[in-house]
Amino acid sequence: MLIRQLEYLVALSRERHFTRAAEACAVSQPALSEAIRKLEIELDLPLIVRGHKFEGLTAEGEQIVRRAERILADHTSLLNEAASLRSGVTGTVRLGVVPTAAATAAELSGPLCIRHPLVTVHLAEDLASSDITTRIDRFELDGGITYLDDSVISRYRTFPLYREYYALLTADDPMLPRRSDISWQEASRLPMCTLPSIMRGRRILDEYFADAGASHTAQIETDSIASLYAHVKTGQWAAVIPHVWLKVFGEPPGLRCTRLAGGREAPTIGLITRADGPASVLVQALEATAVGLDQTSSVTPIDQ
């Protein structure tokens, strides 16, 4: 059995298409198919539902893919650890990030790369929290920056980074006086541009509005915070944004940010990594960096 055979099988499971899987592995489609056929012979198990095209994995194939993902992750970890013994921590950290936290990803990746100059970071941004956990479970991500809900805390190693507070973003009207804050009830009456309902960040906002006895209807949905800013700039919509984005964009010309008053305890955003098995040297370096970044107890400008 060869590592590349397992790589081909995992790629086929991920791509659900022979040609795309072969392209992802930089081999010909016949070579990929033949390698998987030989793996089936060696294991004496049918792994693929045979047909004119890819129709899925067998039940046995699904189980073998889960084990293959673990073996490939351990193989990569072994190579990275050997490289680290030669020259220090090295390799690529794959990090998934929910849209609301993209503004702060650099606060983790920056210190990590400064401490370990041979480490590179690949960010998969604008992911739903469920996508992040699924991809971590399948060894496609090393960690994620997401909401530390109870279900996440019970399944992963967690490292709090900060609490998420909110502001109402609207087009600036010089004729209207600025206000120090606005209620969720009042904000709900404005035409909204929001994240999609599949996103945990959107569902949290729905809960804030519900707590205030209000609801809101989104005419525009986007998984990009930058797109929220662009739509609000037209003057047609308002949006609720995490306060951390003010660190990136500030208050751009033509826009106005107003603190949203009241509501439940602010949710915690943090790093999550797999809880089972020993962490690789790369993940250990990532976790160690996150430990020193916890700002959950600090007072933010939005509270002042």
Secondary structure, DSSP 8 states (H G I E B T S, - for coil): --HHHHHHHHHHHHHSSHHHHHHHTTS-HHHHHHHHHHHHHHHTS--B--SSS---B-HHHHHHHHHHHHHHHHHHHHHHHHHHHHHSS-EEEEEEE-GGGGGGHHHHHHHHHHH-TTEEEEEE-S--HHHHHHHHHTTS-SEEEEE--HHHHTTEEEEEEEE--EEEEEE--TTS---SEEEHHHHTTS-EEE--TTSHHHHHHHHHHHHTT----EEEE-S-HHHHHHHHHTTS-BEEEEGGGHHHH-S-TTEEEEEEE--S---EEEEEEE-SS---HHHHHHHHHHHTT--TTS--GGG-
